[in-house]
């Protein structure tokens, strides 16, 4: 399924905002990319993921779409997830937000 941001869908959006020292931003971005390629993209309910690096170097954002909040809970219970989270926590502080799309505008 291709990622489409729109209102009125049953998709659950997971937004992770990571605060990081600028010297570690690229390491963090690489970990996020690798995690998506090797683990998350293979999980049931995964739809899409995008990684964003702030231009000031202190944040990285992972925006992902899942078929349901239950799919997110399931991957969090997978024993392979814990070491990955520890590696992210060693580089950054994370805030995790479950969302639904309520407004979309296009030019």
C-alpha positions as CSV (number, residue, x, y, z in Angstrom):
1,X,0.0,0.0,0.0
2,X,1.3,3.4,-0.9
3,X,1.5,6.1,1.8
4,X,-1.3,8.6,1.5
5,X,-2.0,11.2,4.1
6,X,-5.8,11.8,4.2
7,X,-8.6,12.2,6.7
8,X,-11.2,9.7,7.3
9,X,-9.1,6.6,7.0
10,X,-8.6,3.9,9.7
11,X,-4.8,4.3,9.5
12,X,-3.0,4.9,12.8
13,X,-0.1,7.4,12.6
14,X,2.9,7.0,14.9
15,X,5.1,10.0,15.2
16,X,8.4,9.7,17.1
17,X,10.3,12.9,17.8
18,X,13.9,12.3,18.9
19,X,16.1,15.0,20.5
20,X,19.7,14.4,19.8
21,X,23.1,16.1,20.0
22,X,24.0,17.4,16.5
23,X,27.1,15.2,16.4
24,X,24.8,12.2,16.7
25,X,22.0,13.1,14.4
26,X,23.3,11.2,11.4
27,X,24.0,8.1,13.5
28,X,20.4,8.3,14.8
29,X,19.0,8.8,11.3
30,X,20.9,5.8,10.1
31,X,19.6,3.6,13.0
32,X,16.0,4.7,12.1
33,X,16.5,3.9,8.4
34,X,18.0,0.5,9.3
35,X,15.3,-0.3,11.8
36,X,12.6,0.4,9.2
37,X,14.4,-1.6,6.5
38,X,15.2,-4.7,8.6
39,X,12.4,-4.8,11.2
40,X,9.4,-2.5,10.9
41,X,8.7,-2.8,7.2
42,X,8.3,-6.6,7.7
43,X,5.8,-6.3,10.6
44,X,2.1,-7.0,10.0
45,X,0.1,-3.8,9.6
46,X,3.1,-1.7,8.4
47,X,2.1,0.8,5.7
48,X,4.9,3.3,5.4
49,X,7.6,5.2,7.2
50,X,9.5,8.4,6.6
51,X,12.5,9.8,8.5
52,X,13.1,13.5,8.8
53,X,16.3,15.2,10.0
54,X,15.9,18.8,11.3
55,X,18.1,21.3,9.6
56,X,19.4,22.6,13.0
57,X,20.7,19.1,13.8
58,X,19.0,18.5,17.1
59,X,16.0,16.5,16.1
60,X,15.0,13.5,14.0
61,X,11.4,12.6,13.3
62,X,10.0,9.2,12.3
63,X,6.5,9.4,10.8
64,X,5.0,6.0,10.2
65,X,1.5,4.7,9.2
66,X,0.1,1.5,10.5
67,X,-3.1,-0.4,9.8
68,X,-4.0,-0.2,13.5
69,X,-2.8,0.7,17.0
70,X,-2.9,-3.0,17.7
71,X,-0.2,-3.6,15.1
72,X,2.0,-1.1,16.9
73,X,1.5,-2.8,20.2
74,X,2.3,-6.1,18.7
75,X,5.7,-5.0,17.3
76,X,6.5,-3.4,20.7
77,X,6.1,-6.9,22.3
78,X,8.5,-8.5,19.9
79,X,11.8,-9.4,21.8
80,X,13.8,-8.0,18.9
81,X,12.4,-4.5,19.5
82,X,14.0,-4.0,23.0
83,X,17.7,-3.9,21.8
84,X,16.8,-1.5,19.0
85,X,15.1,0.8,21.5
86,X,18.1,0.7,23.7
87,X,20.4,1.7,20.8
88,X,18.1,4.7,20.1
89,X,17.9,5.7,23.7
90,X,21.7,5.7,23.9
91,X,21.8,8.5,21.3
92,X,18.6,10.4,22.0
93,X,15.5,11.2,24.0
94,X,12.3,10.2,22.3
95,X,8.7,11.3,22.5
96,X,6.1,9.0,20.9
97,X,2.7,10.2,19.8
98,X,-0.2,8.1,18.3
99,X,-2.2,10.3,16.0
100,X,-5.1,10.4,13.5
101,X,-5.1,12.7,10.5
102,X,-7.7,15.4,11.0
103,X,-6.8,17.9,8.3
104,X,-4.9,17.8,5.0
105,X,-4.4,20.7,2.6
106,X,-2.7,20.8,-0.8
107,X,-1.6,23.7,-3.0
